[in-house]
Amino acid sequence: MKKNVGGIDKIARIVVGALLIVLALTGTIGVWGWIGVVPLATGLFNTCPAYKLLGINTCKINK
C-alpha cells in the first residue's frame, strides 16, 4: 500500500492510539478505548484507508 500518513500526523496517531489503549486497560474509559488500535495501526503502518478514499496525503515522500 502507498504511504499517505507522515510527520506530525503519524506521531499524533501513535500517541492517541496508545493513550486510548492504556485507558481501556486501566478501565478508565471502558471497552471503547480499544478503538485506539485503529489510529495506532495507521500510524505504525503509515497508511490510512480513509485518507485514500478522501484523497488526502500528509506524507511528503512517497516511495
C-alpha positions, 0 to 999 in steps of 0.5 A: 500500500502507498504511504499517505500518513507522515510527520506530525500526523503519524506521531499524533496517531501513535500517541492517541492510539496508545493513550486510548489503549492504556485507558481501556486497560486501566478501565478508565474509559471502558471497552471503547478505548480499544478503538485506539488500535485503529489510529495506532495501526495507521500510524505504525503502518503509515497508511490510512484507508480513509485518507485514500478514499478522501484523497488526502496525503500528509506524507511528503515522500512517497516511495 
